[in-house]
Amino acid sequence: MRPVDRAADVTNSQASQPGRFERVVLPHLSAAFTLAMYLTGNTADAEDAVQEAVLRAVRYFPTLRDDDAKAWFLTIVRRVCFTAYGADHLSGADVISIDAAGPQLVDDREQPDAATSRLQVQQRVRDAIDQLPPLLREAIVLRELQDLSYAEIATVTQVPVGTVMSRLSRARTRLAGALQDVVDFGDVA
């Protein structure tokens, strides 16, 4: 079989699987929106970016092999954000709160004073994350909130794994400095 025939067979087999896109890509919409919120700085732009990313993902879905669909989709979201809003828009001047990333679960059995204290600490962490430079904030969000591996983050951000590790280290060091009066991090370096 010629390579052209094989490519056509792969495209046809993927397209012929009803619901595959919905099963493989759509579960990552929340992660896509969270990343877009951090990169664009507001809800409307994030929604637009995710919508555009979904359209691109549908168009290029046949190119997805058995790779990680989450990393593939988040790469598309990132490209849409950087293309549509440019480096000037994503400079970090507009800081987005982590509150916009989604609802937080609260233990209803918790005592009011403990809940208030916990919420204050969470807000301080959110504020510290919001103050990170965009590339460090992006790395922390992808690793700690989206639970991507270093390799997946490298794929999404299109940088070497070493750069991902460096960005995470610098982000964690800055967070530890900003939160030293809240949490004892030990040695984060």
LUMBADREN-404602 format. One line per 2 residues: number of its first residue (from 1); their letters; for each residue x, y, z of N, C-alpha, C, O. Coordinates in pm, whole numbers, plus 50000, padded with zeros to 5 digits. Layout:
NUM> a> X Y Z X Y Z X Y Z X Y Z | ...
//
This chain:
1> mr> 50084 49883 50000 50000 50000 50000 50089 50124 50000 50186 50130 50075 | 50058 50221 49918 50134 50344 49909 50109 50432 50031 50003 50421 50094
3> pv> 50206 50522 50066 50186 50611 50181 50061 50697 50169 49994 50723 50269 | 50028 50741 50049 49908 50823 50029 49784 50742 50064 49692 50794 50127
5> dr> 49782 50615 50024 49668 50529 50055 49655 50507 50205 49545 50507 50260 | 49770 50488 50273 49767 50468 50418 49712 50591 50489 49632 50579 50582
7> aa> 49755 50710 50446 49706 50833 50508 49555 50846 50489 49484 50887 50581 | 49507 50812 50371 49363 50818 50345 49288 50719 50433 49179 50749 50482
9> dv> 49346 50599 50451 49282 50498 50536 49274 50545 50681 49172 50525 50746 | 49382 50610 50732 49381 50660 50869 49274 50767 50884 49197 50765 50981
11> tn> 49268 50860 50789 49168 50966 50794 49028 50908 50790 48942 50948 50868 | 49005 50813 50700 48873 50752 50688 48835 50674 50812 48720 50679 50856
13> sq> 48931 50601 50871 48899 50521 50989 48868 50611 51108 48780 50579 51187 | 48939 50724 51122 48911 50814 51232 48778 50886 51212 48701 50904 51306
15> as> 48753 50927 51089 48629 50998 51061 48509 50906 51073 48399 50951 51102 | 48529 50776 51051 48417 50683 51053 48379 50640 51194 48279 50570 51212
17> qp> 48455 50679 51293 48422 50644 51430 48331 50752 51488 48378 50857 51531 | 48201 50725 51490 48109 50828 51540 48136 50860 51687 48157 50770 51769
19> gr> 48135 50987 51717 48152 51029 51855 48295 51029 51906 48318 51060 52023 | 48391 50995 51823 48530 50989 51872 48579 51126 51918 48643 51136 52023
21> fe> 48551 51230 51842 48592 51365 51880 48535 51402 52016 48605 51454 52102 | 48406 51374 52035 48341 51405 52161 48404 51330 52278 48419 51385 52387
23> rv> 48442 51205 52256 48502 51124 52362 48646 51163 52391 48690 51157 52506 | 48720 51202 52289 48863 51224 52303 48899 51368 52337 48989 51392 52417
25> vl> 48831 51465 52276 48871 51605 52291 48782 51683 52387 48833 51757 52471 | 48652 51668 52376 48561 51751 52453 48574 51738 52605 48542 51834 52675
27> ph> 48619 51626 52660 48639 51623 52805 48743 51725 52855 48752 51750 52976 | 48820 51782 52765 48926 51875 52803 48885 52021 52787 48970 52110 52792
29> ls> 48756 52047 52767 48708 52185 52752 48734 52269 52876 48772 52386 52865 | 48715 52213 52992 48738 52288 53116 48885 52328 53128 48916 52442 53163
31> aa> 48973 52234 53099 49117 52266 53103 49151 52372 52999 49233 52460 53025 | 49090 52364 52883 49114 52462 52777 49068 52600 52821 49137 52699 52799
33> ft> 48951 52606 52884 48899 52736 52929 48988 52795 53038 49015 52915 53038 | 49032 52712 53131 49120 52760 53237 49248 52819 53178 49288 52929 53217
35> la> 49310 52748 53086 49432 52799 53023 49403 52928 52947 49479 53024 52957 | 49294 52931 52872 49259 53051 52796 49233 53170 52888 49268 53283 52855
37> my> 49171 53146 53003 49147 53255 53099 49279 53316 53145 49293 53438 53153 | 49375 53230 53175 49504 53281 53221 49580 53352 53110 49655 53446 53137
39> lt> 49562 53308 52988 49637 53368 52878 49571 53493 52821 49642 53584 52776 | 49439 53502 52823 49372 53617 52763 49337 53725 52864 49338 53843 52832
41> gn> 49306 53684 52985 49278 53782 53089 49131 53813 53112 49099 53889 53204 | 49040 53758 53031 48899 53783 53059 48812 53672 53001 48853 53598 52912
43> ta> 48693 53663 53053 48602 53554 53018 48562 53555 52870 48562 53451 52805 | 48528 53672 52819 48481 53679 52680 48590 53633 52582 48563 53555 52492
45> da> 48711 53683 52600 48821 53642 52512 48852 53494 52528 48881 53425 52430 | 48846 53444 52652 48874 53302 52676 48769 53215 52607 48803 53114 52545
47> ed> 48643 53254 52617 48537 53178 52550 48556 53179 52399 48541 53076 52333 | 48590 53296 52344 48615 53305 52200 48733 53219 52158 48728 53150 52056
49> av> 48839 53221 52238 48959 53143 52206 48929 52994 52210 48973 52919 52122 | 48855 52949 52310 48821 52807 52319 48730 52767 52203 48746 52659 52146
51> qe> 48637 52853 52168 48548 52823 52055 48630 52809 51926 48609 52716 51849 | 48722 52901 51903 48808 52893 51785 48895 52767 51791 48916 52702 51688
53> av> 48945 52734 51908 49028 52614 51923 48948 52487 51893 49001 52394 51832 | 48823 52483 51935 48738 52367 51905 48719 52355 51754 48725 52245 51699
55> lr> 48695 52467 51689 48679 52463 51543 48805 52411 51474 48798 52329 51383 | 48919 52460 51520 49046 52412 51462 49068 52265 51495 49116 52189 51411
57> av> 49033 52224 51616 49050 52084 51655 48964 51993 51569 49007 51885 51530 | 48841 52035 51540 48755 51956 51453 48818 51945 51314 48822 51837 51255
59> ry> 48867 52057 51264 48926 52060 51130 49049 51969 51121 49068 51899 51022 | 49132 51970 51225 49257 51895 51220 49252 51764 51300 49355 51700 51321
61> fp> 49134 51725 51344 49120 51604 51423 49180 51480 51356 49238 51397 51426 | 49167 51465 51225 49226 51346 51162 49379 51338 51178 49437 51231 51160
63> tl> 49443 51449 51211 49590 51446 51229 49629 51394 51368 49746 51362 51391 | 49532 51386 51460 49562 51335 51593 49577 51185 51588 49485 51112 51551
65> rd> 49696 51140 51625 49718 50996 51631 49675 50949 51769 49584 51007 51828 | 49737 50850 51820 49704 50803 51955 49782 50880 52061 49805 50830 52171
67> dd> 49821 51001 52027 49892 51086 52122 49795 51135 52228 49676 51104 52225 | 49847 51212 52322 49765 51266 52428 49675 51377 52373 49725 51482 52332
69> ak> 49547 51355 52371 49452 51452 52317 49450 51580 52400 49429 51688 52345 | 49471 51569 52530 49469 51688 52614 49582 51783 52577 49559 51902 52558
71> aw> 49702 51731 52567 49816 51815 52529 49797 51871 52388 49828 51987 52363 | 49745 51790 52297 49720 51833 52159 49620 51948 52158 49643 52049 52091
73> fl> 49511 51934 52231 49407 52037 52233 49455 52163 52303 49427 52274 52256 | 49526 52149 52414 49577 52267 52484 49680 52342 52400 49693 52463 52412
75> ti> 49754 52270 52316 49846 52335 52224 49769 52424 52127 49811 52536 52098 | 49658 52374 52078 49574 52453 51987 49520 52576 52060 49522 52686 52005
77> vr> 49473 52558 52183 49421 52670 52261 49529 52776 52280 49504 52895 52261 | 49646 52732 52316 49759 52824 52338 49791 52901 52210 49811 53023 52214
79> rv> 49796 52832 52098 49826 52898 51971 49719 53001 51936 49751 53111 51892 | 49593 52965 51957 49484 53060 51929 49501 53184 52017 49489 53296 51969
81> cf> 49528 53163 52145 49543 53277 52237 49658 53367 52194 49642 53489 52189 | 49773 53308 52165 49888 53389 52129 49871 53453 51992 49919 53564 51969
83> ta> 49803 53386 51900 49782 53442 51766 49677 53553 51770 49699 53661 51715 | 49566 53527 51834 49455 53622 51834 49482 53744 51923 49437 53854 51892
85> yg> 49554 53725 52031 49570 53833 52127 49713 53886 52133 49737 53989 52195 | 49806 53818 52070 49943 53866 52058 50017 53877 52189 49957 53873 52297
87> ad> 50146 53891 52180 50231 53899 52298 50203 54026 52379 50216 54024 52501 | 50164 54135 52312 50136 54260 52384 50016 54242 52477 50018 54289 52591
89> hl> 49913 54175 52427 49792 54154 52507 49820 54059 52623 49761 54072 52730 | 49909 53962 52601 49937 53861 52703 50055 53898 52791 50116 53811 52853
91> sg> 50087 54025 52797 50207 54069 52869 50193 54057 53019 50293 54064 53091 | 50073 54039 53068 50056 54025 53211 50005 54153 53275 49985 54157 53396
93> ad> 49983 54258 53196 49932 54382 53251 49793 54361 53310 49761 54414 53416 | 49710 54284 53240 49580 54249 53292 49592 54116 53363 49617 54013 53300
95> vi> 49574 54117 53493 49588 53996 53571 49451 53934 53590 49356 54001 53629 | 49442 53804 53561 49316 53732 53577 49319 53653 53706 49420 53592 53740
97> si> 49212 53654 53776 49205 53582 53902 49179 53435 53877 49108 53398 53783 | 49235 53353 53959 49213 53209 53949 49069 53175 53985 49022 53065 53954
99> da> 48997 53268 54051 48856 53245 54084 48773 53218 53960 48676 53143 53966 | 48811 53277 53849 48734 53261 53726 48752 53123 53664 48682 53088 53569
101> ag> 48846 53043 53716 48875 52913 53658 48769 52808 53689 48768 52702 53627 | 48682 52835 53783 48577 52738 53811 48542 52735 53958 48611 52795 54040
103> pq> 48437 52665 53990 48392 52660 54129 48486 52580 54216 48552 52486 54170 | 48491 52617 54342 48571 52545 54440 48475 52466 54529 48370 52516 54569
105> lv> 48513 52345 54560 48432 52263 54649 48458 52304 54794 48573 52328 54831 | 48354 52310 54873 48367 52348 55013 48306 52237 55097 48198 52186 55067
107> dd> 48376 52200 55203 48326 52100 55296 48225 52168 55388 48260 52256 55467 | 48098 52127 55376 47992 52190 55455 48003 52161 55604 47943 52232 55685
109> re> 48078 52060 55642 48091 52024 55783 48198 52107 55853 48217 52093 55974 | 48268 52190 55781 48379 52267 55836 48326 52380 55925 48220 52437 55899
111> qp> 48402 52410 56031 48366 52519 56120 48387 52652 56048 48480 52665 55969 | 48302 52751 56074 48311 52879 56004 48448 52947 56013 48497 53001 55914
113> da> 48510 52944 56131 48640 53011 56144 48748 52937 56064 48836 53001 56007 | 48741 52805 56060 48837 52728 55981 48815 52752 55832 48910 52763 55755
115> at> 48689 52759 55793 48658 52785 55652 48706 52923 55610 48760 52940 55500 | 48687 53022 55696 48732 53157 55665 48883 53162 55652 48936 53225 55561
117> sr> 48951 53098 55743 49097 53094 55738 49145 53025 55610 49237 53074 55545 | 49084 52914 55576 49122 52840 55456 49098 52924 55331 49181 52926 55240
119> lq> 48984 52994 55326 48952 53078 55211 49050 53194 55197 49084 53235 55086 | 49095 53246 55309 49193 53355 55305 49326 53306 55248 49390 53374 55169
121> vq> 49367 53186 55289 49491 53128 55236 49475 53100 55087 49566 53130 55009 | 49363 53045 55046 49339 53018 54904 49346 53148 54823 49403 53150 54714
123> qr> 49288 53254 54876 49291 53381 54804 49433 53434 54793 49471 53488 54689 | 49512 53419 54898 49652 53463 54892 49729 53385 54787 49812 53442 54716
125> vr> 49703 53254 54776 49770 53171 54675 49725 53216 54536 49808 53230 54446 | 49596 53238 54518 49546 53285 54389 49611 53417 54349 49654 53436 54235
127> da> 49618 53509 54445 49679 53639 54417 49826 53624 54379 49875 53692 54289 | 49897 53535 54448 50039 53513 54417 50055 53454 54278 50146 53493 54204
129> id> 49969 53361 54240 49974 53303 54104 49944 53411 54001 50010 53418 53897 | 49845 53495 54030 49807 53601 53937 49922 53699 53912 49930 53759 53805
131> ql> 50011 53714 54009 50120 53810 53997 50242 53755 53923 50335 53830 53892 | 50243 53626 53893 50356 53568 53820 50359 53621 53677 50254 53653 53621
133> pp> 50478 53631 53617 50485 53665 53474 50412 53559 53392 50402 53444 53436 | 50360 53595 53275 50275 53504 53197 50334 53366 53171 50262 53266 53183
135> ll> 50461 53356 53134 50518 53224 53103 50532 53138 53228 50514 53016 53221 | 50563 53199 53341 50572 53123 53466 50432 53084 53513 50410 52972 53561
137> re> 50337 53177 53500 50199 53148 53538 50144 53034 53452 50076 52945 53503 | 50173 53038 53322 50127 52933 53231 50182 52797 53274 50109 52698 53278
139> ai> 50311 52792 53307 50373 52666 53348 50310 52611 53475 50279 52492 53484 | 50289 52698 53574 50229 52655 53701 50085 52608 53680 50044 52507 53737
141> vl> 50010 52680 53599 49871 52641 53574 49866 52505 53506 49786 52419 53544 | 49950 52485 53405 49949 52357 53333 49992 52242 53424 49938 52132 53414
143> re> 50090 52266 53512 50141 52157 53597 50052 52133 53719 50010 52020 53745 | 50023 52239 53792 49956 52222 53921 49804 52221 53911 49739 52152 53989
145> lq> 49746 52295 53818 49601 52297 53806 49550 52199 53702 49444 52139 53720 | 49626 52181 53593 49585 52089 53487 49650 51953 53500 49611 51859 53431
147> dl> 49748 51940 53588 49815 51813 53618 49882 51751 53495 49882 51629 53479 | 49939 51836 53409 50013 51785 53293 50154 51747 53335 50210 51806 53427
149> sy> 50210 51649 53269 50348 51610 53294 50441 51712 53231 50397 51796 53152 | 50570 51707 53266 50667 51798 53207 50669 51783 53055 50676 51882 52982
151> ae> 50663 51659 53008 50666 51634 52864 50542 51693 52796 50552 51749 52687 | 50426 51680 52860 50303 51736 52803 50310 51888 52801 50267 51951 52703
153> ia> 50363 51947 52906 50377 52093 52909 50473 52138 52799 50449 52239 52734 | 50581 52063 52779 50676 52095 52673 50607 52089 52537 50633 52173 52450
155> tv> 50520 51993 52519 50445 51981 52394 50351 52100 52375 50346 52159 52268 | 50278 52135 52480 50182 52244 52472 50253 52378 52446 50209 52455 52361
157> tq> 50360 52403 52518 50428 52533 52508 50535 52536 52400 50590 52642 52370 | 50565 52422 52342 50663 52410 52234 50802 52458 52277 50870 52530 52204
159> vp> 50840 52417 52398 50975 52445 52449 51033 52313 52500 50958 52219 52526 | 51165 52306 52515 51225 52183 52568 51181 52156 52712 51142 52247 52785
161> vg> 51188 52030 52751 51150 51989 52887 51233 52064 52990 51183 52101 53096 | 51360 52087 52960 51446 52162 53052 51394 52302 53078 51403 52352 53190
163> tv> 51341 52366 52975 51284 52500 52990 51159 52494 53078 51137 52582 53161 | 51079 52391 53059 50960 52372 53143 51003 52358 53289 50946 52422 53377
165> ms> 51102 52275 53312 51150 52254 53449 51203 52384 53509 51179 52413 53626 | 51274 52461 53429 51328 52589 53475 51217 52687 53509 51221 52753 53613
167> rl> 51117 52695 53422 51004 52786 53448 50928 52746 53573 50890 52832 53654 | 50907 52616 53589 50837 52570 53710 50918 52599 53835 50862 52639 53938
169> sr> 51047 52580 53827 51133 52608 53942 51127 52756 53979 51113 52791 54096 | 51138 52842 53879 51132 52986 53906 50994 53027 53958 50984 53110 54048
171> ar> 50888 52968 53902 50753 53000 53948 50734 52956 54093 50679 53030 54174 | 50779 52837 54125 50765 52786 54262 50846 52870 54360 50801 52896 54472
173> tr> 50965 52912 54319 51049 52995 54406 50980 53129 54432 50978 53176 54546 | 50924 53190 54328 50853 53317 54345 50729 53299 54433 50700 53383 54519
175> la> 50656 53190 54412 50539 53164 54494 50578 53143 54640 50511 53194 54730 | 50684 53070 54662 50731 53046 54799 50769 53178 54866 50739 53198 54983
177> ga> 50834 53266 54792 50871 53397 54847 50749 53481 54880 50743 53546 54984 | 50652 53479 54790 50531 53558 54810 50443 53503 54921 50365 53576 54981
179> lq> 50455 53374 54947 50367 53309 55045 50441 53262 55169 50388 53180 55244 | 50560 53311 55193 50640 53260 55304 50575 53282 55440 50599 53205 55533
181> dv> 50493 53386 55452 50424 53410 55579 50297 53326 55594 50235 53326 55700 | 50258 53254 55488 50136 53175 55490 50166 53027 55509 50101 52959 55588
183> vd> 50266 52977 55435 50296 52834 55434 50447 52815 55445 50525 52890 55386 | 50489 52713 55520 50629 52677 55527 50659 52577 55416 50619 52461 55423
185> fg> 50730 52623 55312 50758 52540 55196 50884 52457 55213 50909 52367 55133 | 50963 52485 55314 51092 52417 55324 51184 52471 55216 51177 52589 55181
187> dv> 51269 52386 55163 51361 52426 55057 51300 52391 54924 51290 52273 54890 | 51257 52493 54844 51193 52469 54716 51289 52470 54600 51252 52434 54488
189> a> 51411 52510 54622 51507 52520 54512 51560 52386 54471 51642 52377 54379
//
